[in-house]
Amino acid sequence: MTFSRITGLGYYVPANVVTNDDLKQWMDTSDEWIRERTGIRERRYFEYGKDTNYSMAAEASRQALDRAGLQPGDIDVIVYATITPDYFFPGSAFLMQRELGMEGKPVIDIREQCSGFVYALSIADQFIKSGMYRSALVIGSEIQSSWIDKSTAGRSTAVIFGDGAGAAVLVASEDAGHRILSTHLHADGRFAEELYVKEPGSSRAGRPVSHEMLEEGGYNVYMNGNAVFKHAIARFGEVIIEALHANGLKPEDIDLLVPHQANIRISEYVRQQLQLPETKVVNNIERFGNTTAASIPIALAEAWEAGRVKEGGLVCLAAFGSGFTWASALIRW
């Protein structure tokens, strides 16, 4: 049988560090207020004229490819997750492909919000296991600082988000002892409007951008915080247990849990629910905020650099986000 194995990880975050105190120039907030509600102390914002969604993804990909001992031309397919593309269309995967000189390679852009990287990983895993491709480059990349509402009116969401990119290289392997064991994907569109950005939308009268739409605030993030928190703490645990049961494993078998960096309170709730020690859970939201589709690959790459991802270790990825969407992946490293 053919399996897929992660052989390289990489990430890129902009040099521009924005602390909680820095946000005071735009809104009425405080370091204490933000840390108490989210666990975030700082985040990274892109630098206009230097960073783009695809350039950050390219930097993360170069690092991942180098660690995998591969060249861009060795990759068969790109699966790219983002909700903040450089253009309305085409997707940023095309731009990154061009940046890396990978002309002719197929690209797939997906919009699964905070679950985007796990969805992308699952797609790449299926391609490799089916035999269609032998290698894949999986990306999560976001620039969110340019569209969030940094006024006091938007502070409940604006303080959360940051920018960055992460990448993983997958290759075909016959080694059943070191592979992606399974992935598990879910969605429930009944709650689409609980966390969303309404505009620009195609199903509108006239042009998709107007002064009236801007004034109405449809381009800002709307989040029903209570509903999101309630569903997140339930779905995180469910999808992790689902992955474990599918492989005949238990929570105590997990060596490292890498959750989407949504909110430290959510991660801590899930950790306690699974009765995992703090040393088994990766949290970097304090330094990077919520980078949506990029958060899991950034956290995973950092954990690998720190030596927390051990050969033969059981690594679980889990995410929950707008849609609602939730997903998990279980990996025997």
Secondary structure as UniProt FT lines:
FT   STRAND          3..12
FT   STRAND          16..19
FT   TURN            20..21
FT   HELIX           22..25
FT   HELIX           31..38
FT   STRAND          42..45
FT   TURN            48..50
FT   HELIX           53..68
FT   HELIX           72..74
FT   STRAND          77..81
FT   HELIX           92..99
FT   TURN            100..101
FT   TURN            103..104
FT   STRAND          107..110
FT   HELIX           113..115
FT   HELIX           116..130
FT   STRAND          135..142
FT   TURN            145..147
FT   HELIX           152..154
FT   HELIX           155..158
FT   TURN            159..160
FT   STRAND          164..173
FT   TURN            176..177
FT   STRAND          179..187
FT   HELIX           189..194
FT   STRAND          195..196
FT   HELIX           211..216
FT   TURN            217..219
FT   STRAND          222..223
FT   HELIX           225..246
FT   TURN            247..248
FT   HELIX           251..253
FT   STRAND          256..259
FT   HELIX           264..274
FT   HELIX           278..280
FT   HELIX           285..288
FT   HELIX           292..294
FT   HELIX           295..305
FT   TURN            306..307
FT   TURN            311..312
FT   STRAND          314..321
FT   TURN            322..324
FT   STRAND          325..332
//
